[in-house]
């Protein structure tokens, strides 16, 4: 069944309505017609089964059939990811969404190849948020992760977000397996994991993270590409924390 996203500010469970882009997709890509059924969701755990009631040129109306709510995962996982080059950030956002991340915070580290100015930062955030929406539509995820504007590591910590547990994937000596860290923490409700760029965070950035309470974790004996490291971290943490 086709799935469509309706943002929370536009969500009306009694009269669900698609925006112009979703309407175009329904009518001209999927070629849906009166009587066809679909699922709509608001990214905050609520979904409804709907039926197309009318179609008039570029507009359609929906009739709600059922309404349901998906409870949130028991741990809110935030991935703070150094922005890689090319389209790898899109891959990371897509897979993190599919794996249940609650938030994705793109980072501009000192070794990040990509350079983004203030104007580009907002457009990049909007682009990556759309990737998350499409991933949620495809995989049936009713909780949409918020993708934030890319910032430096210093700016990220200046936001003073609070987490029960903060981790940083590290190639430095002293990093321990994630399972060892989780064994010392009882059922965290919110977890942050930082993943650096190719070549890792600089020593200064690692020290900054450690000074803010991050614990260094190793991802094993093999050095991973940054997109692989991100998917690895979210996968392992999801397995350990969401069950």
One Martini backbone bead per residue (centre of mass of N, CA, C, O) as a GRO file, in nm:
protein
  243
    1UNK     BB    1   0.096   0.036   0.022
    2UNK     BB    2   0.080   0.352   0.000
    3UNK     BB    3   0.287   0.628   0.120
    4UNK     BB    4   0.226   0.934   0.315
    5UNK     BB    5   0.330   1.259   0.404
    6UNK     BB    6   0.231   1.451   0.701
    7UNK     BB    7   0.289   1.708   0.865
    8UNK     BB    8   0.215   1.803   1.181
    9UNK     BB    9   0.095   2.094   1.106
   10UNK     BB   10  -0.113   1.930   0.886
   11UNK     BB   11  -0.252   1.744   1.081
   12UNK     BB   12  -0.575   1.572   1.015
   13UNK     BB   13  -0.755   1.302   1.111
   14UNK     BB   14  -1.037   1.385   0.974
   15UNK     BB   15  -0.871   1.561   0.723
   16UNK     BB   16  -0.672   1.441   0.524
   17UNK     BB   17  -0.387   1.606   0.348
   18UNK     BB   18  -0.212   1.665   0.067
   19UNK     BB   19   0.032   1.789  -0.085
   20UNK     BB   20   0.144   1.869  -0.390
   21UNK     BB   21   0.366   1.650  -0.414
   22UNK     BB   22   0.197   1.405  -0.317
   23UNK     BB   23  -0.028   1.437  -0.522
   24UNK     BB   24   0.144   1.400  -0.774
   25UNK     BB   25   0.242   1.117  -0.701
   26UNK     BB   26  -0.036   0.981  -0.689
   27UNK     BB   27  -0.146   1.068  -0.984
   28UNK     BB   28   0.137   1.052  -1.183
   29UNK     BB   29   0.295   0.798  -1.071
   30UNK     BB   30   0.070   0.593  -0.942
   31UNK     BB   31  -0.220   0.634  -1.057
   32UNK     BB   32  -0.445   0.713  -0.877
   33UNK     BB   33  -0.784   0.648  -0.758
   34UNK     BB   34  -1.088   0.612  -0.692
   35UNK     BB   35  -1.070   0.383  -0.403
   36UNK     BB   36  -0.798   0.402  -0.324
   37UNK     BB   37  -0.546   0.299  -0.103
   38UNK     BB   38  -0.374   0.436   0.195
   39UNK     BB   39  -0.098   0.575   0.377
   40UNK     BB   40  -0.072   0.799   0.653
   41UNK     BB   41   0.183   1.016   0.807
   42UNK     BB   42   0.352   1.232   1.077
   43UNK     BB   43   0.632   1.129   1.226
   44UNK     BB   44   0.474   1.073   1.537
   45UNK     BB   45   0.323   0.769   1.517
   46UNK     BB   46   0.095   0.843   1.311
   47UNK     BB   47  -0.168   0.661   1.138
   48UNK     BB   48  -0.359   0.621   0.823
   49UNK     BB   49  -0.626   0.491   0.659
   50UNK     BB   50  -0.708   0.559   0.318
   51UNK     BB   51  -0.940   0.707   0.077
   52UNK     BB   52  -1.020   0.797  -0.232
   53UNK     BB   53  -1.288   1.014  -0.300
   54UNK     BB   54  -1.156   1.249  -0.484
   55UNK     BB   55  -1.099   1.388  -0.825
   56UNK     BB   56  -0.963   1.725  -0.920
   57UNK     BB   57  -0.733   1.733  -1.109
   58UNK     BB   58  -0.488   1.848  -0.865
   59UNK     BB   59  -0.705   1.712  -0.669
   60UNK     BB   60  -0.769   1.556  -0.344
   61UNK     BB   61  -0.964   1.337  -0.142
   62UNK     BB   62  -0.991   1.202   0.191
   63UNK     BB   63  -1.079   0.894   0.361
   64UNK     BB   64  -1.104   0.781   0.671
   65UNK     BB   65  -1.070   0.452   0.821
   66UNK     BB   66  -0.804   0.451   1.002
   67UNK     BB   67  -0.638   0.463   1.335
   68UNK     BB   68  -0.290   0.488   1.448
   69UNK     BB   69  -0.024   0.391   1.691
   70UNK     BB   70   0.327   0.422   1.736
   71UNK     BB   71   0.549   0.352   1.947
   72UNK     BB   72   0.823   0.438   2.077
   73UNK     BB   73   1.123   0.385   2.126
   74UNK     BB   74   1.305   0.324   2.422
   75UNK     BB   75   1.535   0.472   2.245
   76UNK     BB   76   1.704   0.770   2.171
   77UNK     BB   77   1.886   0.801   1.867
   78UNK     BB   78   2.187   0.984   1.796
   79UNK     BB   79   2.343   1.091   1.495
   80UNK     BB   80   2.676   1.217   1.468
   81UNK     BB   81   2.785   1.324   1.141
   82UNK     BB   82   3.029   1.343   0.935
   83UNK     BB   83   3.054   1.485   0.636
   84UNK     BB   84   3.066   1.341   0.343
   85UNK     BB   85   3.134   1.280   0.037
   86UNK     BB   86   2.902   1.319  -0.177
   87UNK     BB   87   2.621   1.078  -0.125
   88UNK     BB   88   2.669   0.947   0.164
   89UNK     BB   89   2.468   1.104   0.344
   90UNK     BB   90   2.216   0.986   0.220
   91UNK     BB   91   2.272   0.697   0.303
   92UNK     BB   92   2.285   0.747   0.607
   93UNK     BB   93   2.002   0.861   0.643
   94UNK     BB   94   1.847   0.624   0.531
   95UNK     BB   95   1.957   0.400   0.729
   96UNK     BB   96   1.895   0.541   0.998
   97UNK     BB   97   1.592   0.544   0.954
   98UNK     BB   98   1.549   0.234   0.919
   99UNK     BB   99   1.690   0.183   1.220
  100UNK     BB  100   1.565   0.428   1.427
  101UNK     BB  101   1.648   0.706   1.435
  102UNK     BB  102   1.573   1.020   1.595
  103UNK     BB  103   1.853   1.160   1.500
  104UNK     BB  104   2.041   1.388   1.273
  105UNK     BB  105   2.384   1.523   1.298
  106UNK     BB  106   2.559   1.717   1.112
  107UNK     BB  107   2.917   1.745   1.060
  108UNK     BB  108   3.194   1.991   1.070
  109UNK     BB  109   3.494   1.895   1.043
  110UNK     BB  110   3.831   1.940   1.002
  111UNK     BB  111   3.826   1.674   0.785
  112UNK     BB  112   3.619   1.784   0.608
  113UNK     BB  113   3.579   1.819   0.271
  114UNK     BB  114   3.324   1.956   0.298
  115UNK     BB  115   3.195   2.284   0.218
  116UNK     BB  116   2.968   2.490   0.421
  117UNK     BB  117   2.760   2.735   0.420
  118UNK     BB  118   2.495   2.887   0.556
  119UNK     BB  119   2.306   2.860   0.309
  120UNK     BB  120   2.368   2.554   0.250
  121UNK     BB  121   2.286   2.426   0.520
  122UNK     BB  122   1.976   2.446   0.482
  123UNK     BB  123   1.954   2.289   0.213
  124UNK     BB  124   2.081   2.030   0.316
  125UNK     BB  125   1.883   1.968   0.538
  126UNK     BB  126   1.632   1.951   0.353
  127UNK     BB  127   1.738   1.722   0.177
  128UNK     BB  128   1.786   1.512   0.409
  129UNK     BB  129   1.493   1.513   0.509
  130UNK     BB  130   1.375   1.395   0.247
  131UNK     BB  131   1.523   1.130   0.267
  132UNK     BB  132   1.389   1.043   0.533
  133UNK     BB  133   1.101   1.041   0.427
  134UNK     BB  134   1.139   0.829   0.204
  135UNK     BB  135   1.237   0.606   0.394
  136UNK     BB  136   0.982   0.596   0.572
  137UNK     BB  137   0.788   0.522   0.346
  138UNK     BB  138   0.929   0.251   0.257
  139UNK     BB  139   0.962   0.107   0.567
  140UNK     BB  140   0.726   0.200   0.783
  141UNK     BB  141   0.811   0.454   0.934
  142UNK     BB  142   0.653   0.669   1.191
  143UNK     BB  143   0.937   0.781   1.282
  144UNK     BB  144   1.091   1.087   1.229
  145UNK     BB  145   1.387   1.209   1.180
  146UNK     BB  146   1.578   1.473   1.274
  147UNK     BB  147   1.741   1.709   1.069
  148UNK     BB  148   2.011   1.902   1.104
  149UNK     BB  149   2.220   2.146   1.092
  150UNK     BB  150   2.528   2.193   0.995
  151UNK     BB  151   2.802   2.163   1.232
  152UNK     BB  152   3.019   2.197   1.452
  153UNK     BB  153   3.130   2.048   1.730
  154UNK     BB  154   3.120   2.298   1.907
  155UNK     BB  155   2.827   2.378   1.833
  156UNK     BB  156   2.691   2.120   1.922
  157UNK     BB  157   2.771   2.141   2.231
  158UNK     BB  158   2.641   2.430   2.273
  159UNK     BB  159   2.338   2.316   2.283
  160UNK     BB  160   2.302   2.123   2.537
  161UNK     BB  161   2.234   1.841   2.506
  162UNK     BB  162   2.075   1.559   2.656
  163UNK     BB  163   2.225   1.246   2.769
  164UNK     BB  164   2.270   0.934   2.904
  165UNK     BB  165   2.461   0.868   2.644
  166UNK     BB  166   2.804   0.911   2.518
  167UNK     BB  167   2.958   0.857   2.195
  168UNK     BB  168   3.279   0.764   2.026
  169UNK     BB  169   3.420   0.687   1.745
  170UNK     BB  170   3.751   0.525   1.770
  171UNK     BB  171   4.117   0.500   1.696
  172UNK     BB  172   4.203   0.531   1.973
  173UNK     BB  173   4.342   0.464   2.246
  174UNK     BB  174   4.098   0.318   2.480
  175UNK     BB  175   3.895   0.191   2.325
  176UNK     BB  176   3.578   0.029   2.357
  177UNK     BB  177   3.341  -0.181   2.351
  178UNK     BB  178   3.009  -0.124   2.339
  179UNK     BB  179   2.916  -0.355   2.526
  180UNK     BB  180   3.078  -0.261   2.773
  181UNK     BB  181   2.932   0.008   2.811
  182UNK     BB  182   2.635  -0.097   2.827
  183UNK     BB  183   2.685  -0.275   3.088
  184UNK     BB  184   2.714   0.008   3.268
  185UNK     BB  185   2.422   0.079   3.151
  186UNK     BB  186   2.087   0.146   3.241
  187UNK     BB  187   1.857   0.196   3.026
  188UNK     BB  188   1.879   0.412   2.810
  189UNK     BB  189   1.684   0.685   2.664
  190UNK     BB  190   1.955   0.834   2.558
  191UNK     BB  191   2.169   0.844   2.258
  192UNK     BB  192   2.502   0.924   2.156
  193UNK     BB  193   2.674   0.920   1.829
  194UNK     BB  194   2.999   0.958   1.699
  195UNK     BB  195   3.109   1.019   1.355
  196UNK     BB  196   3.365   1.041   1.153
  197UNK     BB  197   3.576   1.088   0.918
  198UNK     BB  198   3.801   1.041   0.714
  199UNK     BB  199   4.055   0.994   0.959
  200UNK     BB  200   3.900   1.113   1.166
  201UNK     BB  201   3.919   1.281   1.425
  202UNK     BB  202   4.075   1.499   1.587
  203UNK     BB  203   4.230   1.527   1.883
  204UNK     BB  204   4.071   1.783   1.963
  205UNK     BB  205   3.787   1.663   1.912
  206UNK     BB  206   3.809   1.427   2.102
  207UNK     BB  207   3.857   1.596   2.357
  208UNK     BB  208   3.594   1.749   2.343
  209UNK     BB  209   3.412   1.501   2.372
  210UNK     BB  210   3.529   1.397   2.639
  211UNK     BB  211   3.469   1.666   2.802
  212UNK     BB  212   3.143   1.604   2.740
  213UNK     BB  213   3.121   1.266   2.800
  214UNK     BB  214   3.245   1.090   2.601
  215UNK     BB  215   3.281   0.754   2.490
  216UNK     BB  216   3.510   0.541   2.365
  217UNK     BB  217   3.473   0.342   2.067
  218UNK     BB  218   3.506   0.041   1.907
  219UNK     BB  219   3.479  -0.128   1.567
  220UNK     BB  220   3.735  -0.281   1.557
  221UNK     BB  221   4.011  -0.398   1.356
  222UNK     BB  222   3.861  -0.252   1.123
  223UNK     BB  223   3.874  -0.005   0.896
  224UNK     BB  224   3.618   0.218   0.830
  225UNK     BB  225   3.407   0.365   0.662
  226UNK     BB  226   3.198   0.614   0.747
  227UNK     BB  227   2.933   0.481   0.644
  228UNK     BB  228   2.985   0.209   0.782
  229UNK     BB  229   3.014   0.312   1.071
  230UNK     BB  230   2.730   0.429   1.098
  231UNK     BB  231   2.571   0.166   1.045
  232UNK     BB  232   2.703   0.004   1.264
  233UNK     BB  233   2.625   0.174   1.510
  234UNK     BB  234   2.318   0.174   1.472
  235UNK     BB  235   2.281  -0.133   1.465
  236UNK     BB  236   2.401  -0.209   1.740
  237UNK     BB  237   2.229  -0.016   1.914
  238UNK     BB  238   1.955  -0.120   1.824
  239UNK     BB  239   1.992  -0.408   1.924
  240UNK     BB  240   2.051  -0.324   2.233
  241UNK     BB  241   1.804  -0.085   2.278
  242UNK     BB  242   1.517  -0.177   2.130
  243UNK     BB  243   1.430  -0.470   2.257
   0.00000   0.00000   0.00000
